[in-house]
């Protein structure tokens, strides 16, 4: 009788352990994605009165629409010309804060003068995006509008 009871308890413990492991992350969620459009706001930001050179800082902001809504603010520093794909390109280092309806996202990276599928790092977030990490891919559509595809990792 004791052996049968011990066997039943062991079997129940094994089933409970399997159920806990199955529900606690054995299957990961697919990355979440957001497709948003940024439209630059006039009168938001600061720009130098001279042609940008290495070390020049500037800032801008825009309205966000698409899968999320809100606004963003960015501060960038010109860091000079970098050689990419056998071409020299003017590059800036930018820190961008996206204030969205469900929380905020922090983004950082090097951007060329004309962004085309330029990857930037998602370095954090708040609210629904607490602890966010992933990639924001930026493409300039015009001088006043850009498309941003965000992939958030689980």
Rosetta silent file (secondary structure, phi, psi, omega in degrees, C-alpha in Angstrom):
SEQUENCE: XXXXXXXXXXXXXXXXXXXXXXXXXXXXXXXXXXXXXXXXXXXXXXXXXXXXXXXXXXXXXXXXXXXXXXXXXXXXXXXXXXXXXXXXXXXXXXXXXXXXXXXXXXXXXXXXXXXXXXXXXXXXXXXXXXXXXXXXXXXXXXXXXXXXXXXXXX
SCORE:     score description
SCORE:     0.000 S_00000001
   1 L     0.000  -41.641  179.780    0.000    0.000    0.000 S_00000001
   2 H   -64.302  -39.660  179.284    2.860    2.410    0.859 S_00000001
   3 H   -63.367  -41.270  179.774    4.570    1.678   -2.485 S_00000001
   4 H   -64.934  -41.979  177.787    1.329    2.401   -4.376 S_00000001
   5 H   -64.553  -43.822  178.898    0.804    5.694   -2.469 S_00000001
   6 H   -63.122  -41.069  178.386    4.441    6.736   -3.073 S_00000001
   7 H   -64.290  -41.924  179.077    4.099    5.891   -6.786 S_00000001
   8 H   -64.738  -42.601  178.904    0.859    7.948   -7.038 S_00000001
   9 H   -64.631  -42.501  179.156    2.467   10.957   -5.284 S_00000001
  10 H   -63.546  -42.618  178.643    5.525   10.735   -7.552 S_00000001
  11 H   -63.817  -42.308  178.879    3.316   10.541  -10.673 S_00000001
  12 H   -64.608  -39.777  178.328    1.254   13.547   -9.512 S_00000001
  13 H   -64.353  -40.912  179.066    4.428   15.519   -8.819 S_00000001
  14 H   -64.375  -41.811  178.715    5.769   14.695  -12.301 S_00000001
  15 H   -65.074  -43.441  179.038    2.492   15.787  -13.935 S_00000001
  16 H   -62.901  -41.896  178.700    2.441   19.021  -11.915 S_00000001
  17 H   -63.056  -43.752  179.101    6.066   19.759  -12.837 S_00000001
  18 H   -62.894  -40.852  179.322    5.351   19.150  -16.533 S_00000001
  19 H   -64.713  -40.837  179.188    2.306   21.430  -16.399 S_00000001
  20 H   -65.003  -45.275  179.885    4.307   24.214  -14.730 S_00000001
  21 H   -64.076  -38.475 -179.187    7.132   23.939  -17.266 S_00000001
  22 H   -67.381  -33.600 -177.393    4.689   23.942  -20.187 S_00000001
  23 H   -89.895   -9.864 -173.938    2.941   27.081  -18.982 S_00000001
  24 L  -106.788   36.124  169.730    6.037   29.045  -17.944 S_00000001
  25 L   112.825   11.659  177.456    7.703   29.804  -21.243 S_00000001
  26 L   -68.105  -27.023  174.157    8.479   26.605  -23.062 S_00000001
  27 L  -112.726  114.570 -177.377    6.709   28.169  -26.043 S_00000001
  28 L   -84.269  148.804  176.349    7.869   31.742  -26.642 S_00000001
  29 L   -71.536  148.974  175.605    5.624   34.438  -28.074 S_00000001
  30 L   -70.369  151.808  178.008    6.415   35.700  -31.555 S_00000001
  31 L   -58.293  141.020  175.124    7.951   39.206  -31.712 S_00000001
  32 E   -84.037  145.798  177.739    5.411   42.027  -31.714 S_00000001
  33 E  -126.462  149.112  174.833    5.588   44.490  -34.562 S_00000001
  34 E  -131.650  137.589  172.932    4.394   48.058  -34.990 S_00000001
  35 E  -116.284  114.883 -177.051    4.233   50.032  -38.222 S_00000001
  36 E  -129.163  160.392  176.459    4.140   53.752  -37.572 S_00000001
  37 E  -120.603  134.013  175.620    4.577   56.988  -39.501 S_00000001
  38 E  -106.494  128.847  174.357    6.364   60.034  -38.121 S_00000001
  39 E  -115.959  117.207 -176.631    5.389   63.463  -39.444 S_00000001
  40 E   -60.904  135.552  177.538    7.859   66.207  -38.410 S_00000001
  41 E   -93.286  131.557  175.244    6.265   69.090  -36.481 S_00000001
  42 E   -69.011  143.294  177.354    7.214   72.628  -37.479 S_00000001
  43 E    79.714    2.722  177.244    8.602   74.726  -34.640 S_00000001
  44 E  -107.656  124.851  177.174    9.682   71.690  -32.594 S_00000001
  45 E   114.166 -173.207  179.670   13.386   71.206  -32.062 S_00000001
  46 E  -146.624  143.741 -176.543   16.570   73.164  -32.499 S_00000001
  47 L  -138.608  148.632  179.026   19.013   73.485  -35.379 S_00000001
  48 L   -70.757  156.267  177.354   22.402   75.211  -35.799 S_00000001
  49 L   -85.049   -8.674  179.409   22.647   78.462  -37.715 S_00000001
  50 L  -114.426  169.747  176.477   25.703   77.143  -39.562 S_00000001
  51 L   -62.751  135.439 -178.889   26.284   74.092  -41.720 S_00000001
  52 L   -59.629  141.307  173.215   26.550   71.009  -39.460 S_00000001
  53 L  -137.473  172.429 -176.360   30.048   69.781  -38.673 S_00000001
  54 L   -53.007  128.352 -179.424   31.366   67.094  -36.365 S_00000001
  55 L    95.701  -12.368  178.407   29.996   67.672  -32.848 S_00000001
  56 L   -67.535  133.293  177.866   27.047   69.829  -33.934 S_00000001
  57 E  -107.777  147.269  174.411   23.867   68.934  -32.043 S_00000001
  58 E  -150.665  162.430 -178.958   20.310   69.340  -33.252 S_00000001
  59 E  -140.803  158.230  178.465   16.866   68.163  -32.208 S_00000001
  60 E  -155.727  171.477  178.430   13.455   67.589  -33.741 S_00000001
  61 E  -153.425  160.111 -178.890   10.061   66.121  -32.982 S_00000001
  62 E  -154.071  171.536  175.608    7.062   64.723  -34.747 S_00000001
  63 E   -93.234  141.930 -179.583    3.601   63.236  -34.513 S_00000001
  64 E  -108.935  134.168  174.763    3.211   59.448  -34.592 S_00000001
  65 E  -140.116  170.019 -179.228    0.339   57.660  -36.360 S_00000001
  66 E   116.948 -132.614  179.858   -0.346   54.131  -37.591 S_00000001
  67 L   -65.120  -19.853  177.758   -0.452   51.088  -35.287 S_00000001
  68 L  -137.720  163.167  176.248    0.213   53.493  -32.369 S_00000001
  69 L  -132.252  156.699  179.962   -0.307   57.217  -31.830 S_00000001
  70 E   152.513 -143.872  179.038    1.618   59.869  -29.931 S_00000001
  71 E  -147.030  166.680  175.161    4.729   61.943  -30.511 S_00000001
  72 E  -134.223  159.308  175.027    8.503   61.636  -30.549 S_00000001
  73 E  -137.928  139.738 -176.812   11.458   63.814  -29.646 S_00000001
  74 E  -135.756  146.782  171.129   15.036   63.317  -30.812 S_00000001
  75 E  -128.025  128.403 -177.207   18.466   64.750  -30.079 S_00000001
  76 E  -127.839  152.703  175.595   21.269   64.012  -32.539 S_00000001
  77 E  -125.109  126.312  176.026   24.988   64.746  -32.759 S_00000001
  78 E   -67.703  129.101 -179.554   26.811   64.948  -36.095 S_00000001
  79 E  -117.791    9.094  173.637   29.736   62.527  -35.925 S_00000001
  80 E   102.336 -162.021 -179.771   31.186   63.070  -39.377 S_00000001
  81 E   -96.368  135.205  173.822   31.522   60.909  -42.447 S_00000001
  82 E  -121.995  147.835  178.391   31.619   57.132  -42.206 S_00000001
  83 E   -90.199  119.170  176.824   32.377   54.722  -44.994 S_00000001
  84 E  -131.220  131.152  179.767   29.487   52.338  -45.603 S_00000001
  85 L    49.253   47.159  177.507   29.196   50.008  -48.589 S_00000001
  86 L    63.514   21.339  176.220   32.176   51.688  -50.263 S_00000001
  87 E  -131.990  146.178  173.688   30.574   55.149  -49.961 S_00000001
  88 E   -85.847  134.694 -179.556   31.192   57.986  -47.552 S_00000001
  89 E  -134.464  140.423  173.914   28.009   59.087  -45.783 S_00000001
  90 E   -71.811  130.237 -173.481   27.273   61.899  -43.330 S_00000001
  91 E  -129.113  144.327  174.362   26.210   60.214  -40.105 S_00000001
  92 E  -124.676  153.294  173.750   24.595   61.347  -36.860 S_00000001
  93 E  -103.227  119.798 -173.730   24.188   59.568  -33.524 S_00000001
  94 E  -121.117  143.293  169.956   20.570   59.968  -32.361 S_00000001
  95 E  -117.126  125.429 -173.931   18.621   59.262  -29.192 S_00000001
  96 E  -127.496  133.876  175.006   14.863   59.187  -29.773 S_00000001
  97 E  -111.657  122.684  175.913   11.996   58.921  -27.298 S_00000001
  98 E  -101.921  115.465  176.639    8.636   57.724  -28.629 S_00000001
  99 E   -98.661  104.514 -172.689    5.757   58.706  -26.325 S_00000001
 100 E  -109.855  169.718 -175.703    2.943   56.407  -27.429 S_00000001
 101 L   -64.281  -26.515 -177.336   -0.630   55.805  -26.251 S_00000001
 102 L  -106.866    2.982 -178.330    0.305   52.560  -24.430 S_00000001
 103 E   149.570 -168.004 -178.974    3.735   53.590  -23.095 S_00000001
 104 E  -122.079  157.738  174.305    7.096   54.844  -24.292 S_00000001
 105 E  -129.535  139.373  174.736   10.002   53.411  -26.278 S_00000001
 106 E  -105.917  132.320 -176.219   13.641   54.530  -26.218 S_00000001
 107 E  -130.847  142.925  179.455   15.583   54.203  -29.472 S_00000001
 108 E  -148.732  146.365  175.105   19.241   54.886  -30.244 S_00000001
 109 E   166.934  176.819  178.507   21.600   54.497  -33.160 S_00000001
 110 E   -91.986  131.756 -179.094   23.623   55.957  -36.011 S_00000001
 111 E  -123.657  138.975  174.928   21.607   57.372  -38.877 S_00000001
 112 E   -78.884  171.619  179.474   22.744   58.460  -42.329 S_00000001
 113 L   -58.603  -38.198  176.841   21.622   61.714  -43.906 S_00000001
 114 L  -121.659  110.150 -177.347   18.984   59.750  -45.866 S_00000001
 115 L   -82.845  128.645  174.816   17.627   56.725  -43.945 S_00000001
 116 L  -136.315  104.224 -177.102   16.667   53.651  -45.986 S_00000001
 117 L    53.061   43.552 -178.948   15.858   50.598  -43.872 S_00000001
 118 E   -83.576  120.302 -179.419   18.276   51.918  -41.245 S_00000001
 119 E   -82.561  134.902  175.075   18.246   49.709  -38.121 S_00000001
 120 E  -126.933  150.436 -177.605   18.227   51.396  -34.698 S_00000001
 121 E   -84.515  134.385  169.200   18.277   49.687  -31.303 S_00000001
 122 E   -85.583  117.572 -173.439   15.252   49.715  -28.997 S_00000001
 123 E  -104.386   -1.523  178.202   16.955   50.222  -25.632 S_00000001
 124 E   165.013  179.806  179.811   13.960   50.202  -23.293 S_00000001
 125 E  -170.829  173.845  177.569   10.389   51.174  -22.662 S_00000001
 126 L  -134.475  172.356  178.153    7.635   51.867  -20.159 S_00000001
 127 H    61.543 -131.544  179.529    3.968   50.956  -19.756 S_00000001
 128 H   -63.038  -16.628 -178.463    2.897   48.263  -22.215 S_00000001
 129 H  -107.484   20.914 -178.388    6.491   48.353  -23.537 S_00000001
 130 L   -53.987  126.235  179.524    8.202   47.947  -20.145 S_00000001
 131 L    72.796   19.441 -175.889   11.652   46.426  -20.649 S_00000001
 132 L   -59.271  147.859  172.330   11.311   46.561  -24.431 S_00000001
 133 L  -150.115  152.464 -178.113   14.144   45.455  -26.667 S_00000001
 134 E   153.127 -152.216 -175.368   14.306   44.986  -30.388 S_00000001
 135 E  -135.114  136.999  171.105   14.893   46.936  -33.586 S_00000001
 136 E  -109.722  121.860  179.252   13.318   49.992  -35.187 S_00000001
 137 E  -103.967  120.375 -171.895   13.921   50.150  -38.943 S_00000001
 138 E  -109.316  135.654  174.454   13.638   53.706  -40.266 S_00000001
 139 E  -134.398  124.185  175.694   13.031   54.860  -43.848 S_00000001
 140 E   -76.304  127.651  177.666   12.704   58.526  -44.840 S_00000001
 141 L   -93.981  -38.984  177.714    9.764   59.036  -47.200 S_00000001
 142 L  -152.856 -173.940  178.124   10.256   62.802  -47.559 S_00000001
 143 L   -69.135  -18.922 -177.446   11.892   65.674  -45.663 S_00000001
 144 L  -116.687    1.508 -177.191    8.903   65.793  -43.318 S_00000001
 145 E  -143.307  142.124  177.307    7.819   62.159  -43.082 S_00000001
 146 E  -140.359  153.702  176.041    9.348   58.806  -42.205 S_00000001
 147 E  -108.026  138.170 -179.569    8.169   55.225  -41.798 S_00000001
 148 E  -129.067  123.163  175.304    9.281   53.169  -38.819 S_00000001
 149 E  -105.977  119.380 -176.943    8.872   49.402  -38.540 S_00000001
 150 E  -108.997  128.036  173.288    9.372   48.247  -34.950 S_00000001
 151 E  -115.884  115.167  179.210   10.045   44.631  -34.012 S_00000001
 152 E   -98.280  130.219  178.320    9.862   43.956  -30.279 S_00000001
 153 L   -80.794  154.826  179.799   11.468   40.792  -28.990 S_00000001
 154 L   -65.559    0.000    0.000    9.673   38.640  -26.415 S_00000001
